[in-house]
Amino acid sequence: MTAKLEKPLKRELQIGEQLYTLTISPTGLLLALKGHRKGVELAWQDLVSGDAALATALNASLGGATSRGPSESPGGAKSGD
């Protein structure tokens, strides 16, 4: 039986020489350098819908550190508002 994910779960991991914090939450996951708040964020909905690769590629081309859902603009307002 699996436990329901109801609150963020944080784990430390090492990639190369760098330490990172991986936060798994009900909304998605966040990978950030240890001691930093900003990092690479991925929503579960983007992952299962296939938008994860698109969001990652777009984000990399814009030089951003976090990804947003496909319907969100940088100001936080949804498109079409």
N, C-alpha and C positions, 0 to 999 in steps of 0.2 A: 504494500500500500504506500502511496506517495503522500507527502505532506503538501498542503495548499500553501502557495507563496502569498503571504499577506502583508509582509513588511520587507524592506530592503535587507539583502544578505551581502555582506562585504567579505572579500577574500583578497589576500595579497599574493601576487605572483611576480616572478622574475622573468623578463624577456631580455636575453643578452645580459648586459651589465645593469640595466635599468629595473627598478622596482615599480610595479604598478598596483593600483587598487581596482579590482573588478567589483562593481556593485550590480547585483541582480535584483530587480524590483518587479512588482506586478505590471508595470508599464513598459519595461524593457531592460536594457543593460547599459552600463557606462564603464568605459575603460579609461583611467586617468593616471598620470604619473603620481606616484605616492607623494602625498602632501599637497596636491593640487586639486582644485574642484572641477576645472574644465578638462574635458577629454573627448573621446569619441563616444557618441551616444547613438543607440539603435533601438527603435521601438519594436516591440514584438509584432505589431501589425505590419510594419514594413518588411520584417523578416519573412513572415508567412505569405505575404502578398507578392513577393518578388521585387518589391520596391527598394530593398536594402542595397542592392548593387547599384541601382540608379542613384539613390540618395548619396551613397558613398562616392561615386564618380563625380557627381555634381558638386558635392562638398569639397572634394579634393581640387577640382578645377577652380573653385572660388577661393580656395585657401582657408576655408573655415575649419574649426576644430570640432564642431558638433553637427549632427544631422537633424533635419526636421522632417516631419511627414510631408508627403507630396502636396498637400493642400494648405500648408502653412507658409506665410511669408516671413521674412526676417523680423518684422515688427510684431509678430505674434498673432496678427489678424488672419483669419482664414480667407482664402481667395473667394471672390464672389460677394464679399460683405460690402 
